[in-house]
Amino acid sequence: MVNDSLLSRLRLKCGDANVVLMATDDWELKEKREVVESLREQLTIEGELVGLYEEYERGTGNKAMGRVMQMFRLDSQRHINIIQAAIELLEGEDVFTEDKEPLKESLARHLELEAEALRRANTILGKVWVEETKGLKELLHMWRDDERRHHAAIKDLASRTYFRLTSNDMVALFRDEAFLEDRYRKSRQFREKKSQAG
């Protein structure tokens, strides 16, 4: 299904190319604003969840359940950081190769520590009494699975580009990240100069 905005952009394409770019930019900007607004609403919800889990955490007399509530509170705080980072990217924060170096450097050490943590978790999960204690088993599975996800997340986030590459950008298929970053920087500088002049 083609929406009216897309049709109007396609019609403009037959005319002035600059008008198409402006229409596309306006449409993309509007969509980005909507996404940012939606993410800000989610930040409010995550903040409410943090407060809720904090209240439960303080209210329980059971240390283990207090830790479980703390775990969920910290998870919501992690969501806040993820969402805030996404908002910053949407609002124009650039992330280049040099910005990702500390993450890449931590990857090797993380792999060493993770291998030990996974070995330890699997050994513990192999105990019969852990298998028979369902809540404990679930907590230990959560820990082990988080370790696996952390490794994948660090590896992925350290290797991804943080600027838009469209699916029809054939150059991106054959060039390295340094070339693509340079092209992005030059394009951004050009657009900024053009907007200041116009």
Phi and psi restraints in degrees (value plus and minus 20) as a CYANA .aco file:
   2 VAL   PHI    -121.0   -81.0
   2 VAL   PSI     106.8   146.8
   3 ASN   PHI    -105.8   -65.8
   3 ASN   PSI     148.1   188.1
   4 ASP   PHI     -81.6   -41.6
   4 ASP   PSI     -57.5   -17.5
   5 SER   PHI     -81.4   -41.4
   5 SER   PSI     -63.9   -23.9
   6 LEU   PHI     -85.5   -45.5
   6 LEU   PSI     -62.2   -22.2
   7 LEU   PHI     -80.6   -40.6
   7 LEU   PSI     -62.9   -22.9
   8 SER   PHI     -85.5   -45.5
   8 SER   PSI     -56.4   -16.4
   9 ARG   PHI     -85.4   -45.4
   9 ARG   PSI     -61.0   -21.0
  10 LEU   PHI     -85.7   -45.7
  10 LEU   PSI     -59.7   -19.7
  11 ARG   PHI     -83.8   -43.8
  11 ARG   PSI     -61.5   -21.5
  12 LEU   PHI     -85.8   -45.8
  12 LEU   PSI     -48.2    -8.2
  13 LYS   PHI     -79.6   -39.6
  13 LYS   PSI     -51.6   -11.6
  14 CYS   PHI     -89.2   -49.2
  14 CYS   PSI     -40.7    -0.7
  15 GLY   PHI    -119.7   -79.7
  15 GLY   PSI    -140.6  -100.6
  16 ASP   PHI    -101.7   -61.7
  16 ASP   PSI     103.4   143.4
  17 ALA   PHI     -82.6   -42.6
  17 ALA   PSI     -55.5   -15.5
  18 ASN   PHI     -84.0   -44.0
  18 ASN   PSI     -57.1   -17.1
  19 VAL   PHI     -84.6   -44.6
  19 VAL   PSI     -59.0   -19.0
  20 VAL   PHI     -82.9   -42.9
  20 VAL   PSI     -65.0   -25.0
  21 LEU   PHI     -80.6   -40.6
  21 LEU   PSI     -63.4   -23.4
  22 MET   PHI     -83.5   -43.5
  22 MET   PSI     -63.6   -23.6
  23 ALA   PHI     -83.8   -43.8
  23 ALA   PSI     -61.1   -21.1
  24 THR   PHI     -85.4   -45.4
  24 THR   PSI     -65.1   -25.1
  25 ASP   PHI     -79.7   -39.7
  25 ASP   PSI     -64.3   -24.3
  26 ASP   PHI     -82.5   -42.5
  26 ASP   PSI     -63.9   -23.9
  27 TRP   PHI     -83.3   -43.3
  27 TRP   PSI     -65.0   -25.0
  28 GLU   PHI     -85.8   -45.8
  28 GLU   PSI     -61.4   -21.4
  29 LEU   PHI     -81.2   -41.2
  29 LEU   PSI     -62.9   -22.9
  30 LYS   PHI     -81.9   -41.9
  30 LYS   PSI     -64.9   -24.9
  31 GLU   PHI     -82.7   -42.7
  31 GLU   PSI     -61.9   -21.9
  32 LYS   PHI     -82.0   -42.0
  32 LYS   PSI     -62.6   -22.6
  33 ARG   PHI     -80.3   -40.3
  33 ARG   PSI     -61.7   -21.7
  34 GLU   PHI     -82.8   -42.8
  34 GLU   PSI     -61.9   -21.9
  35 VAL   PHI     -85.6   -45.6
  35 VAL   PSI     -64.0   -24.0
  36 VAL   PHI     -80.8   -40.8
  36 VAL   PSI     -63.6   -23.6
  37 GLU   PHI     -80.5   -40.5
  37 GLU   PSI     -64.2   -24.2
  38 SER   PHI     -82.7   -42.7
  38 SER   PSI     -61.7   -21.7
  39 LEU   PHI     -86.2   -46.2
  39 LEU   PSI     -57.2   -17.2
  40 ARG   PHI     -84.7   -44.7
  40 ARG   PSI     -56.8   -16.8
  41 GLU   PHI     -82.7   -42.7
  41 GLU   PSI     -60.5   -20.5
  42 GLN   PHI     -86.6   -46.6
  42 GLN   PSI     -53.8   -13.8
  43 LEU   PHI     -78.3   -38.3
  43 LEU   PSI     -61.8   -21.8
  44 THR   PHI     -81.7   -41.7
  44 THR   PSI     -64.5   -24.5
  45 ILE   PHI     -82.6   -42.6
  45 ILE   PSI     -65.2   -25.2
  46 GLU   PHI     -82.4   -42.4
  46 GLU   PSI     -57.9   -17.9
  47 GLY   PHI     -82.7   -42.7
  47 GLY   PSI     -60.5   -20.5
  48 GLU   PHI     -83.2   -43.2
  48 GLU   PSI     -60.3   -20.3
  49 LEU   PHI     -84.0   -44.0
  49 LEU   PSI     -59.7   -19.7
  50 VAL   PHI     -78.2   -38.2
  50 VAL   PSI     -67.2   -27.2
  51 GLY   PHI     -82.0   -42.0
  51 GLY   PSI     -61.3   -21.3
  52 LEU   PHI     -82.0   -42.0
  52 LEU   PSI     -68.6   -28.6
  53 TYR   PHI     -86.8   -46.8
  53 TYR   PSI     -54.9   -14.9
  54 GLU   PHI     -82.0   -42.0
  54 GLU   PSI     -62.9   -22.9
  55 GLU   PHI     -82.3   -42.3
  55 GLU   PSI     -66.9   -26.9
  56 TYR   PHI     -81.6   -41.6
  56 TYR   PSI     -61.1   -21.1
  57 GLU   PHI     -80.8   -40.8
  57 GLU   PSI     -65.1   -25.1
  58 ARG   PHI     -90.7   -50.7
  58 ARG   PSI     -50.8   -10.8
  59 GLY   PHI    -102.4   -62.4
  59 GLY   PSI     -37.1     2.9
  60 THR   PHI    -108.4   -68.4
  60 THR   PSI     124.5   164.5
  61 GLY   PHI    -114.7   -74.7
  61 GLY   PSI     -20.6    19.4
  62 ASN   PHI    -117.6   -77.6
  62 ASN   PSI      98.5   138.5
  63 LYS   PHI     -80.3   -40.3
  63 LYS   PSI     -63.8   -23.8
  64 ALA   PHI     -83.6   -43.6
  64 ALA   PSI     -63.8   -23.8
  65 MET   PHI     -89.2   -49.2
  65 MET   PSI     -51.0   -11.0
  66 GLY   PHI     -82.0   -42.0
  66 GLY   PSI     -61.3   -21.3
  67 ARG   PHI     -86.6   -46.6
  67 ARG   PSI     -58.6   -18.6
  68 VAL   PHI     -82.8   -42.8
  68 VAL   PSI     -64.4   -24.4
  69 MET   PHI     -84.3   -44.3
  69 MET   PSI     -58.6   -18.6
  70 GLN   PHI     -82.7   -42.7
  70 GLN   PSI     -59.5   -19.5
  71 MET   PHI     -79.1   -39.1
  71 MET   PSI     -65.6   -25.6
  72 PHE   PHI     -89.7   -49.7
  72 PHE   PSI     -55.7   -15.7
  73 ARG   PHI     -82.9   -42.9
  73 ARG   PSI     -66.4   -26.4
  74 LEU   PHI     -84.7   -44.7
  74 LEU   PSI     -53.8   -13.8
  75 ASP   PHI     -84.3   -44.3
  75 ASP   PSI     -63.1   -23.1
  76 SER   PHI     -85.8   -45.8
  76 SER   PSI     -56.2   -16.2
  77 GLN   PHI     -85.6   -45.6
  77 GLN   PSI     -56.0   -16.0
  78 ARG   PHI     -84.1   -44.1
  78 ARG   PSI     -61.3   -21.3
  79 HIS   PHI     -80.4   -40.4
  79 HIS   PSI     -59.6   -19.6
  80 ILE   PHI     -79.3   -39.3
  80 ILE   PSI     -64.5   -24.5
  81 ASN   PHI     -85.2   -45.2
  81 ASN   PSI     -61.3   -21.3
  82 ILE   PHI     -81.5   -41.5
  82 ILE   PSI     -68.7   -28.7
  83 ILE   PHI     -85.1   -45.1
  83 ILE   PSI     -62.2   -22.2
  84 GLN   PHI     -83.7   -43.7
  84 GLN   PSI     -59.7   -19.7
  85 ALA   PHI     -82.8   -42.8
  85 ALA   PSI     -61.1   -21.1
  86 ALA   PHI     -82.9   -42.9
  86 ALA   PSI     -61.9   -21.9
  87 ILE   PHI     -81.8   -41.8
  87 ILE   PSI     -64.3   -24.3
  88 GLU   PHI     -81.5   -41.5
  88 GLU   PSI     -60.4   -20.4
  89 LEU   PHI     -84.4   -44.4
  89 LEU   PSI     -63.7   -23.7
  90 LEU   PHI     -84.5   -44.5
  90 LEU   PSI     -50.2   -10.2
  91 GLU   PHI    -108.0   -68.0
  91 GLU   PSI     -13.9    26.1
  92 GLY   PHI      92.3   132.3
  92 GLY   PSI     -18.6    21.4
  93 GLU   PHI     -86.0   -46.0
  93 GLU   PSI     106.8   146.8
  94 ASP   PHI    -114.9   -74.9
  94 ASP   PSI     124.6   164.6
  95 VAL   PHI    -147.1  -107.1
  95 VAL   PSI      96.9   136.9
  96 PHE   PHI    -134.6   -94.6
  96 PHE   PSI     156.6   196.6
  97 THR   PHI     -71.1   -31.1
  97 THR   PSI     -67.0   -27.0
  98 GLU   PHI     -84.3   -44.3
  98 GLU   PSI     -47.3    -7.3
  99 ASP   PHI     -92.7   -52.7
  99 ASP   PSI     -44.5    -4.5
 100 LYS   PHI    -112.4   -72.4
 100 LYS   PSI     -25.5    14.5
 101 GLU   PHI     -76.5   -36.5
 101 GLU   PSI     -66.5   -26.5
 102 PRO   PHI     -79.0   -39.0
 102 PRO   PSI     -56.0   -16.0
 103 LEU   PHI     -86.1   -46.1
 103 LEU   PSI     -63.6   -23.6
 104 LYS   PHI     -84.4   -44.4
 104 LYS   PSI     -60.1   -20.1
 105 GLU   PHI     -85.8   -45.8
 105 GLU   PSI     -54.3   -14.3
 106 SER   PHI     -94.5   -54.5
 106 SER   PSI     -37.1     2.9
 107 LEU   PHI     -81.3   -41.3
 107 LEU   PSI     -65.0   -25.0
 108 ALA   PHI     -81.7   -41.7
 108 ALA   PSI     -67.2   -27.2
 109 ARG   PHI     -85.5   -45.5
 109 ARG   PSI     -58.5   -18.5
 110 HIS   PHI     -81.8   -41.8
 110 HIS   PSI     -60.5   -20.5
 111 LEU   PHI     -80.9   -40.9
 111 LEU   PSI     -62.0   -22.0
 112 GLU   PHI     -82.3   -42.3
 112 GLU   PSI     -69.2   -29.2
 113 LEU   PHI     -87.5   -47.5
 113 LEU   PSI     -57.9   -17.9
 114 GLU   PHI     -85.8   -45.8
 114 GLU   PSI     -60.1   -20.1
 115 ALA   PHI     -78.7   -38.7
 115 ALA   PSI     -62.4   -22.4
 116 GLU   PHI     -87.4   -47.4
 116 GLU   PSI     -62.2   -22.2
 117 ALA   PHI     -83.9   -43.9
 117 ALA   PSI     -62.4   -22.4
 118 LEU   PHI     -85.7   -45.7
 118 LEU   PSI     -60.6   -20.6
 119 ARG   PHI     -81.0   -41.0
 119 ARG   PSI     -66.5   -26.5
 120 ARG   PHI     -83.0   -43.0
 120 ARG   PSI     -65.6   -25.6
 121 ALA   PHI     -82.2   -42.2
 121 ALA   PSI     -64.2   -24.2
 122 ASN   PHI     -85.4   -45.4
 122 ASN   PSI     -55.9   -15.9
 123 THR   PHI     -83.8   -43.8
 123 THR   PSI     -66.6   -26.6
 124 ILE   PHI     -85.5   -45.5
 124 ILE   PSI     -63.4   -23.4
 125 LEU   PHI     -85.3   -45.3
 125 LEU   PSI     -38.2     1.8
 126 GLY   PHI     -99.9   -59.9
 126 GLY   PSI     -27.9    12.1
 127 LYS   PHI     -93.5   -53.5
 127 LYS   PSI     116.8   156.8
 128 VAL   PHI     -79.7   -39.7
 128 VAL   PSI     -65.3   -25.3
 129 TRP   PHI     -86.4   -46.4
 129 TRP   PSI     -45.4    -5.4
 130 VAL   PHI     -91.2   -51.2
 130 VAL   PSI     -64.0   -24.0
 131 GLU   PHI     -77.5   -37.5
 131 GLU   PSI     -54.8   -14.8
 132 GLU   PHI    -106.8   -66.8
 132 GLU   PSI     -26.8    13.2
 133 THR   PHI    -131.3   -91.3
 133 THR   PSI      69.5   109.5
 134 LYS   PHI     -78.8   -38.8
 134 LYS   PSI     -63.3   -23.3
 135 GLY   PHI     -84.1   -44.1
 135 GLY   PSI     -63.8   -23.8
 136 LEU   PHI     -83.4   -43.4
 136 LEU   PSI     -64.0   -24.0
 137 LYS   PHI     -78.6   -38.6
 137 LYS   PSI     -64.2   -24.2
 138 GLU   PHI     -83.4   -43.4
 138 GLU   PSI     -63.6   -23.6
 139 LEU   PHI     -80.1   -40.1
 139 LEU   PSI     -64.3   -24.3
 140 LEU   PHI     -87.8   -47.8
 140 LEU   PSI     -56.0   -16.0
 141 HIS   PHI     -83.8   -43.8
 141 HIS   PSI     -61.0   -21.0
 142 MET   PHI     -80.3   -40.3
 142 MET   PSI     -63.7   -23.7
 143 TRP   PHI     -81.1   -41.1
 143 TRP   PSI     -71.1   -31.1
 144 ARG   PHI     -81.0   -41.0
 144 ARG   PSI     -65.1   -25.1
 145 ASP   PHI     -86.0   -46.0
 145 ASP   PSI     -54.9   -14.9
 146 ASP   PHI     -83.1   -43.1
 146 ASP   PSI     -61.4   -21.4
 147 GLU   PHI     -78.8   -38.8
 147 GLU   PSI     -64.1   -24.1
 148 ARG   PHI     -83.0   -43.0
 148 ARG   PSI     -64.2   -24.2
 149 ARG   PHI     -85.2   -45.2
 149 ARG   PSI     -58.3   -18.3
 150 HIS   PHI     -80.3   -40.3
 150 HIS   PSI     -64.4   -24.4
 151 HIS   PHI     -79.6   -39.6
 151 HIS   PSI     -70.0   -30.0
 152 ALA   PHI     -81.5   -41.5
 152 ALA   PSI     -61.2   -21.2
 153 ALA   PHI     -85.3   -45.3
 153 ALA   PSI     -65.5   -25.5
 154 ILE   PHI     -81.9   -41.9
 154 ILE   PSI     -65.2   -25.2
 155 LYS   PHI     -82.0   -42.0
 155 LYS   PSI     -66.7   -26.7
 156 ASP   PHI     -85.9   -45.9
 156 ASP   PSI     -67.7   -27.7
 157 LEU   PHI     -86.9   -46.9
 157 LEU   PSI     -50.6   -10.6
 158 ALA   PHI     -96.0   -56.0
 158 ALA   PSI     -41.2    -1.2
 159 SER   PHI    -126.2   -86.2
 159 SER   PSI     -26.6    13.4
 160 ARG   PHI    -105.7   -65.7
 160 ARG   PSI     134.9   174.9
 161 THR   PHI    -107.7   -67.7
 161 THR   PSI     134.1   174.1
 162 TYR   PHI    -138.2   -98.2
 162 TYR   PSI       7.6    47.6
 163 PHE   PHI    -152.0  -112.0
 163 PHE   PSI     141.0   181.0
 164 ARG   PHI     -91.6   -51.6
 164 ARG   PSI     108.8   148.8
 165 LEU   PHI    -145.4  -105.4
 165 LEU   PSI      94.2   134.2
 166 THR   PHI     -95.3   -55.3
 166 THR   PSI     137.1   177.1
 167 SER   PHI     -86.3   -46.3
 167 SER   PSI     -40.2    -0.2
 168 ASN   PHI    -119.0   -79.0
 168 ASN   PSI      -5.2    34.8
 169 ASP   PHI    -105.5   -65.5
 169 ASP   PSI      70.6   110.6
 170 MET   PHI     -87.2   -47.2
 170 MET   PSI     -48.0    -8.0
 171 VAL   PHI     -81.9   -41.9
 171 VAL   PSI     -58.2   -18.2
 172 ALA   PHI     -81.9   -41.9
 172 ALA   PSI     -45.9    -5.9
 173 LEU   PHI     -90.7   -50.7
 173 LEU   PSI     -47.1    -7.1
 174 PHE   PHI    -136.5   -96.5
 174 PHE   PSI     -21.0    19.0
 175 ARG   PHI    -136.6   -96.6
 175 ARG   PSI     138.4   178.4
 176 ASP   PHI    -104.2   -64.2
 176 ASP   PSI     152.9   192.9
 177 GLU   PHI     -83.3   -43.3
 177 GLU   PSI     -57.1   -17.1
 178 ALA   PHI     -80.7   -40.7
 178 ALA   PSI     -63.6   -23.6
 179 PHE   PHI     -82.3   -42.3
 179 PHE   PSI     -66.3   -26.3
 180 LEU   PHI     -84.4   -44.4
 180 LEU   PSI     -58.7   -18.7
 181 GLU   PHI     -84.9   -44.9
 181 GLU   PSI     -63.2   -23.2
 182 ASP   PHI     -81.2   -41.2
 182 ASP   PSI     -65.1   -25.1
 183 ARG   PHI     -80.4   -40.4
 183 ARG   PSI     -62.9   -22.9
 184 TYR   PHI     -83.1   -43.1
 184 TYR   PSI     -66.1   -26.1
 185 ARG   PHI     -80.3   -40.3
 185 ARG   PSI     -64.7   -24.7
 186 LYS   PHI     -84.6   -44.6
 186 LYS   PSI     -61.3   -21.3
 187 SER   PHI     -82.9   -42.9
 187 SER   PSI     -62.7   -22.7
 188 ARG   PHI     -85.0   -45.0
 188 ARG   PSI     -62.8   -22.8
 189 GLN   PHI     -81.8   -41.8
 189 GLN   PSI     -62.3   -22.3
 190 PHE   PHI     -81.1   -41.1
 190 PHE   PSI     -66.2   -26.2
 191 ARG   PHI     -84.0   -44.0
 191 ARG   PSI     -59.1   -19.1
 192 GLU   PHI     -84.9   -44.9
 192 GLU   PSI     -63.2   -23.2
 193 LYS   PHI     -82.8   -42.8
 193 LYS   PSI     -62.0   -22.0
 194 LYS   PHI     -84.0   -44.0
 194 LYS   PSI     -61.2   -21.2
 195 SER   PHI     -90.4   -50.4
 195 SER   PSI     -51.5   -11.5
 196 GLN   PHI     -92.0   -52.0
 196 GLN   PSI     -55.0   -15.0
 197 ALA   PHI     -95.6   -55.6
 197 ALA   PSI     -52.3   -12.3
